[in-house]
Structure formats: structure tokens, C-alpha cells
Amino acid sequence: MNTRTLLIPVLSAALAVAGCVSLGSGPSDSDSDSGSSATRSSGGSRVSDSEITASIKEAFKQDPQLAAASISVNAENGVVTLSGNVPTALVYNRAISVARSAPGVRPPVNAANLKF
């Protein structure tokens, strides 16, 4: 199989993810409580890092492709880090998308340690 055939879709997906990750959804939470591990969701309520982590893990369990993958989730001040192993680039992108959509998550979702 021609490596160019595989490379183009993977690069396209990576660029799409990179472009989406850099897009913000409004002003950042600039509370003076810098030690807080809670962030504001789009509804304005506070979401703790443990709630963000639990929400993402639950969403992963509900998705058949992500449930079978070995993904660790960590949130710190609303910034999510994913690590572990996934079987394909499609599952990799799906994990980032699901994590990004959880309430309280602040961009970017760090997936540097998520391998496929």
C-alpha cells in the first residue's frame, strides 16, 4: 500500500484536531483564586477537576471504541491530559473530541502521551 495514501488522511485529521484545539470558547476564567481546581462551565456553574475527570471517564465508558481503549484522564484547573494507548488514529481523535466536550474543560486537551 502506498504510504502517501495513509499519510494524507492522518495529517488531515491531525490538522483538523490542532485547529479545533486552538479555538477558544470565550474569555478565560480570571478569578483571583488561583489555587482553585474548579472552572466555570458554559452555564456559569463551577465544575471541579474531579467532576471533569469523572464526566470524561463516564463518556469514554459509553463509547464502544473508547471503552476498549486504555486511556487515563487527569484534569488540573480544567485542563485535561489524556495518556495511554488507543488502537487507531480515529479512536485517538475521538478521545480528544469527547474530552473537549465535557463541561468545564478548558482548551487545549493535552494528548501528547496518548499513543496509537
Contacts in CASP RR format, 6 or more apart in sequence:
PFRMAT RR
TARGET T0000
AUTHOR 0000-0000-0000
METHOD contacts of the structure
MODEL  1
MNTRTLLIPVLSAALAVAGCVSLGSGPSDSDSDSGSSATRSSGGSRVSDS
EITASIKEAFKQDPQLAAASISVNAENGVVTLSGNVPTALVYNRAISVAR
SAPGVRPPVNAANLKF
10 89 0 8 1.000
13 89 0 8 1.000
13 90 0 8 1.000
13 93 0 8 1.000
14 89 0 8 1.000
16 93 0 8 1.000
17 93 0 8 1.000
17 96 0 8 1.000
17 97 0 8 1.000
20 100 0 8 1.000
21 96 0 8 1.000
21 100 0 8 1.000
21 107 0 8 1.000
21 108 0 8 1.000
21 109 0 8 1.000
22 107 0 8 1.000
22 108 0 8 1.000
23 107 0 8 1.000
24 107 0 8 1.000
25 42 0 8 1.000
25 107 0 8 1.000
28 106 0 8 1.000
29 39 0 8 1.000
29 40 0 8 1.000
29 106 0 8 1.000
35 77 0 8 1.000
36 77 0 8 1.000
37 48 0 8 1.000
37 49 0 8 1.000
37 50 0 8 1.000
37 76 0 8 1.000
37 77 0 8 1.000
37 78 0 8 1.000
38 46 0 8 1.000
38 47 0 8 1.000
38 48 0 8 1.000
38 49 0 8 1.000
39 46 0 8 1.000
39 47 0 8 1.000
39 52 0 8 1.000
39 77 0 8 1.000
39 78 0 8 1.000
39 104 0 8 1.000
39 105 0 8 1.000
39 106 0 8 1.000
40 46 0 8 1.000
40 47 0 8 1.000
40 104 0 8 1.000
41 47 0 8 1.000
41 103 0 8 1.000
41 104 0 8 1.000
42 103 0 8 1.000
42 104 0 8 1.000
47 78 0 8 1.000
47 103 0 8 1.000
47 104 0 8 1.000
49 75 0 8 1.000
49 76 0 8 1.000
49 77 0 8 1.000
49 78 0 8 1.000
50 75 0 8 1.000
51 103 0 8 1.000
52 75 0 8 1.000
52 78 0 8 1.000
52 80 0 8 1.000
52 102 0 8 1.000
52 103 0 8 1.000
52 104 0 8 1.000
52 105 0 8 1.000
53 73 0 8 1.000
53 74 0 8 1.000
53 75 0 8 1.000
53 80 0 8 1.000
55 102 0 8 1.000
55 103 0 8 1.000
56 73 0 8 1.000
56 75 0 8 1.000
56 80 0 8 1.000
56 98 0 8 1.000
56 99 0 8 1.000
56 102 0 8 1.000
56 105 0 8 1.000
57 73 0 8 1.000
59 66 0 8 1.000
59 98 0 8 1.000
59 99 0 8 1.000
59 101 0 8 1.000
59 102 0 8 1.000
60 66 0 8 1.000
60 67 0 8 1.000
60 69 0 8 1.000
60 71 0 8 1.000
60 73 0 8 1.000
60 95 0 8 1.000
60 98 0 8 1.000
61 67 0 8 1.000
63 94 0 8 1.000
63 98 0 8 1.000
65 90 0 8 1.000
65 91 0 8 1.000
65 94 0 8 1.000
66 86 0 8 1.000
66 91 0 8 1.000
66 94 0 8 1.000
66 95 0 8 1.000
66 98 0 8 1.000
68 87 0 8 1.000
69 84 0 8 1.000
69 85 0 8 1.000
69 86 0 8 1.000
69 87 0 8 1.000
69 91 0 8 1.000
69 95 0 8 1.000
70 84 0 8 1.000
70 85 0 8 1.000
70 86 0 8 1.000
71 82 0 8 1.000
71 83 0 8 1.000
71 84 0 8 1.000
71 85 0 8 1.000
71 86 0 8 1.000
71 95 0 8 1.000
71 114 0 8 1.000
72 82 0 8 1.000
72 83 0 8 1.000
72 84 0 8 1.000
73 80 0 8 1.000
73 81 0 8 1.000
73 82 0 8 1.000
73 99 0 8 1.000
74 80 0 8 1.000
74 81 0 8 1.000
74 83 0 8 1.000
75 81 0 8 1.000
75 105 0 8 1.000
77 106 0 8 1.000
78 104 0 8 1.000
78 105 0 8 1.000
78 106 0 8 1.000
79 105 0 8 1.000
79 106 0 8 1.000
79 108 0 8 1.000
79 109 0 8 1.000
79 110 0 8 1.000
80 99 0 8 1.000
80 100 0 8 1.000
80 102 0 8 1.000
80 105 0 8 1.000
80 109 0 8 1.000
80 110 0 8 1.000
81 109 0 8 1.000
81 110 0 8 1.000
81 111 0 8 1.000
81 113 0 8 1.000
82 95 0 8 1.000
82 96 0 8 1.000
82 99 0 8 1.000
82 109 0 8 1.000
82 110 0 8 1.000
82 111 0 8 1.000
82 113 0 8 1.000
82 114 0 8 1.000
83 113 0 8 1.000
83 114 0 8 1.000
84 113 0 8 1.000
84 114 0 8 1.000
84 115 0 8 1.000
85 114 0 8 1.000
85 115 0 8 1.000
85 116 0 8 1.000
86 92 0 8 1.000
86 95 0 8 1.000
86 114 0 8 1.000
86 115 0 8 1.000
86 116 0 8 1.000
87 116 0 8 1.000
88 116 0 8 1.000
89 116 0 8 1.000
91 116 0 8 1.000
92 111 0 8 1.000
92 114 0 8 1.000
92 116 0 8 1.000
95 111 0 8 1.000
95 114 0 8 1.000
96 109 0 8 1.000
96 111 0 8 1.000
96 114 0 8 1.000
99 105 0 8 1.000
99 109 0 8 1.000
100 107 0 8 1.000
100 109 0 8 1.000
END
